[in-house]
């Protein structure tokens, strides 16, 4: 069953969210997994940010969440990112001043990410727990994204995927996605296991 996420799903969805891009979260939050999960937990509760529960859908069977996807219109991406600033003081208290300063400086990596266009539904995160993989859960969540894009009259679905995640790129190509842009990162990011980003797009038929 596919349904909208609820507050009670926070722990499962934060874990899935982190799994979707652990190297990126560790870098931007200047943190280890445990601290990054705490930040994601808090941002999950906030309205109108890119990490909000408002944009997550889950695949649930027999009371167990198996996977999740976060989707919203590309035209809203910058606004939702900006809204995180409303919670800056609280995030500083959670992360600590030194870590918060590092987070501010590390945000500059965002300028190298390919742009999301206004005619696109953006998949901000997609992940399935390892024990449930191979059950076509990801495909069900992707189909839900396509259906939602049609519902709100958008013509494309897009997402960003790390260039080292060749398996994910192969999977997305099976659903009609194609690479429109590749951005390699400078060598200084390699120590953080960040090498670059593909933007992949699928047309809505």
C-alpha positions in Angstrom: 0.0 0.0 0.0 1.2 3.5 -0.9 0.2 6.3 1.5 1.3 9.7 2.6 3.8 9.8 5.4 2.7 10.5 8.9 4.6 11.9 12.0 4.7 8.4 13.5 6.8 7.2 10.5 9.7 9.6 11.5 12.3 7.0 12.6 11.8 4.7 9.6 11.8 7.5 7.1 14.8 9.2 8.5 16.7 6.0 8.1 15.5 5.5 4.6 16.2 9.2 3.8 19.8 8.8 5.0 20.3 5.6 3.1 19.4 7.4 -0.1 22.5 9.6 0.0 24.7 8.9 3.1 27.9 10.5 1.7 26.0 13.7 0.9 24.3 13.9 4.3 27.5 13.2 6.1 29.2 16.0 4.2 26.5 18.7 4.3 25.7 18.0 8.0 29.4 17.7 8.8 28.4 14.7 10.9 28.4 11.0 11.4 25.4 8.8 10.7 23.9 9.2 14.2 24.0 13.0 14.3 22.8 13.2 10.7 19.8 11.0 11.6 18.9 13.3 14.5 19.0 16.3 12.2 16.8 14.5 9.6 14.4 13.5 12.4 13.9 17.1 13.4 13.6 18.4 9.8 11.1 15.7 9.1 8.8 17.4 11.5 9.1 20.9 9.9 6.7 22.2 7.3 7.7 23.5 3.9 11.4 22.3 3.9 12.9 19.9 1.4 13.1 17.3 4.3 9.5 17.6 5.5 7.2 14.7 6.0 4.7 16.6 3.8 6.5 15.4 0.7 7.1 11.7 1.6 5.1 8.7 0.5 5.7 5.3 2.0 5.2 1.7 0.9 3.7 -0.1 3.8 2.6 -3.7 4.2 1.2 -5.4 7.3 2.2 -2.4 9.4 5.8 -2.4 8.1 7.3 0.4 6.1 9.4 -1.1 3.3 10.4 2.0 1.3 9.8 5.7 0.9 10.0 8.4 -1.7 10.0 12.2 -1.3 8.6 14.3 -4.2 7.7 17.9 -4.8 7.5 20.3 -7.8 10.8 21.6 -9.0 9.5 25.2 -8.9 9.4 25.0 -5.1 12.8 23.5 -4.5 14.7 26.7 -3.8 12.0 28.0 -1.5 11.9 24.8 0.5 15.7 24.9 0.8 15.6 28.5 2.0 13.0 27.7 4.6 15.5 25.5 6.5 17.0 28.8 7.6 14.0 29.3 9.9 15.3 26.5 12.0 18.9 27.6 12.0 19.1 28.4 15.8 17.6 25.0 16.7 20.0 23.2 14.3 23.0 25.0 15.8 21.9 23.8 19.3 21.6 20.2 17.9 24.8 20.2 15.9 27.0 22.5 18.0 28.5 25.8 16.9 31.6 24.3 15.3 29.7 21.8 13.3 27.1 24.5 12.3 29.8 26.7 11.0 31.2 23.8 8.9 27.7 23.2 7.6 27.4 26.8 6.4 30.7 26.6 4.5 29.9 23.2 3.1 26.6 24.4 1.7 28.6 26.0 -1.2 28.8 22.5 -2.8 25.1 23.1 -3.7 26.1 25.5 -6.5 27.6 22.6 -8.4 24.3 20.6 -8.4 22.4 20.6 -11.6 19.3 22.8 -11.6 15.8 21.4 -11.2 13.4 22.9 -13.7 9.9 24.2 -13.1 8.2 21.6 -15.4 9.7 18.8 -13.3 8.5 16.8 -10.4 11.6 16.3 -8.3 12.4 13.1 -6.5 14.3 14.3 -3.5 14.9 10.9 -2.0 14.0 7.2 -2.8 15.1 4.2 -0.8 14.0 0.7 0.2 15.2 -1.2 3.3 17.7 -3.9 2.3 15.5 -6.8 3.5 12.7 -5.8 1.2 14.6 -5.2 -2.0 13.8 -7.3 -5.0 10.0 -6.9 -4.3 9.4 -4.2 -6.9 8.8 -1.6 -4.1 11.0 1.0 -5.8 9.1 0.6 -9.0 5.8 1.0 -7.2 7.1 4.3 -5.6 8.3 5.5 -8.9 5.0 4.8 -10.6 3.3 6.8 -7.8 5.6 9.7 -8.6 4.6 9.5 -12.3 1.0 9.4 -11.4 1.4 12.4 -9.1 3.2 14.4 -11.8 0.3 13.8 -14.2 -2.1 14.8 -11.5 -0.5 18.2 -10.9 0.1 18.7 -14.7 3.9 18.4 -14.8 5.6 16.9 -17.9 8.7 15.4 -16.4 10.1 13.6 -13.4 13.7 14.2 -12.3 16.2 13.3 -9.7 19.9 13.6 -8.9 22.1 10.5 -8.4 25.7 10.2 -7.5 27.9 9.2 -10.5 29.4 6.3 -8.4 25.9 4.8 -8.0 25.9 2.9 -11.2 23.3 0.4 -10.1 20.8 3.2 -9.4 21.4 4.8 -12.8 20.8 1.4 -14.4 17.6 1.0 -12.5 16.3 4.4 -13.4 17.0 3.9 -17.1 14.6 0.9 -17.0 11.9 3.3 -16.1 12.6 5.7 -18.9 15.0 8.1 -17.2 18.0 9.4 -19.1 21.0 11.4 -18.1 20.7 15.1 -19.0 23.6 16.5 -17.1 26.7 15.2 -15.3 28.7 17.4 -12.9 32.0 16.0 -11.6 33.2 17.5 -8.3 36.6 18.9 -7.6 39.2 16.5 -6.2 39.0 18.0 -2.7 35.6 16.4 -2.3 36.9 12.9 -2.9 38.1 12.5 0.7 34.4 12.7 1.5 33.6 10.0 -1.1 31.8 12.6 -3.3 32.8 12.4 -7.0 29.9 14.0 -8.8 26.2 14.0 -9.7 24.1 12.9 -12.6 20.8 14.6 -13.3 18.3 12.1 -14.8 14.9 12.9 -16.3 11.9 10.9 -17.5 9.2 12.3 -19.8 5.6 11.9 -18.6 3.6 10.2 -21.4 
